[in-house]
Amino acid sequence: MACPICGKPAEAKFRPFCSARCADIDLARWLRGDYVIPGTVSEEEEVPDPQGEQRDG
């Protein structure tokens, strides 16, 4: 199996990645929001305001 970040062979210790560096790169992409599951926000979900105030929809 190839590392999904760089394409090198995966190492068992870091599977499916080849190294801790590639695993960290993938984690950073998730935390930044680069990977998104498509969908819509339902009306029941509250959307947080960056200012800390709640707003409707």
C-alpha positions as CSV (number, residue, x, y, z in Angstrom):
1,M,0.0,0.0,0.0
2,A,1.3,3.5,-0.8
3,C,1.2,6.4,1.5
4,P,-1.8,8.7,0.6
5,I,0.3,11.8,1.2
6,C,3.6,11.1,-0.6
7,G,3.2,7.8,-2.4
8,K,6.1,6.0,-0.7
9,P,5.5,2.5,0.7
10,A,3.5,2.5,4.0
11,E,5.2,1.5,7.2
12,A,3.4,-0.8,9.6
13,K,4.0,1.5,12.5
14,F,2.3,4.5,10.7
15,R,-0.1,2.6,8.5
16,P,-1.5,3.8,6.1
17,F,1.2,6.4,6.1
18,C,5.0,6.0,5.6
19,S,6.0,8.2,8.5
20,A,4.9,10.3,11.4
21,R,5.4,13.4,9.2
22,C,2.9,12.3,6.6
23,A,0.4,11.3,9.4
24,D,0.8,14.8,10.9
25,I,0.3,16.4,7.5
26,D,-3.0,14.4,7.1
27,L,-4.1,15.4,10.6
28,A,-3.4,19.1,9.9
29,R,-5.5,18.9,6.8
30,W,-8.4,17.5,8.8
31,L,-8.0,20.1,11.5
32,R,-7.9,23.0,8.9
33,G,-11.1,21.7,7.3
34,D,-9.5,20.7,4.0
35,Y,-11.4,17.4,4.1
36,V,-15.1,18.0,4.1
37,I,-18.0,15.6,3.9
38,P,-20.6,17.3,1.6
39,G,-23.9,18.1,3.1
40,T,-26.1,20.9,4.4
41,V,-26.6,22.3,7.9
42,S,-30.0,21.3,9.2
43,E,-32.2,23.9,10.8
44,E,-31.8,22.1,14.2
45,E,-28.1,22.7,14.3
46,E,-26.9,25.9,15.8
47,V,-24.2,27.7,13.8
48,P,-21.7,29.3,16.2
49,D,-20.8,32.9,15.7
50,P,-17.1,33.7,15.8
51,Q,-17.8,36.5,18.2
52,G,-19.2,34.0,20.7
53,E,-22.9,35.0,20.2
54,Q,-25.5,32.5,19.1
55,R,-27.4,33.2,15.9
56,D,-30.3,31.5,14.4
57,G,-29.8,29.3,11.3
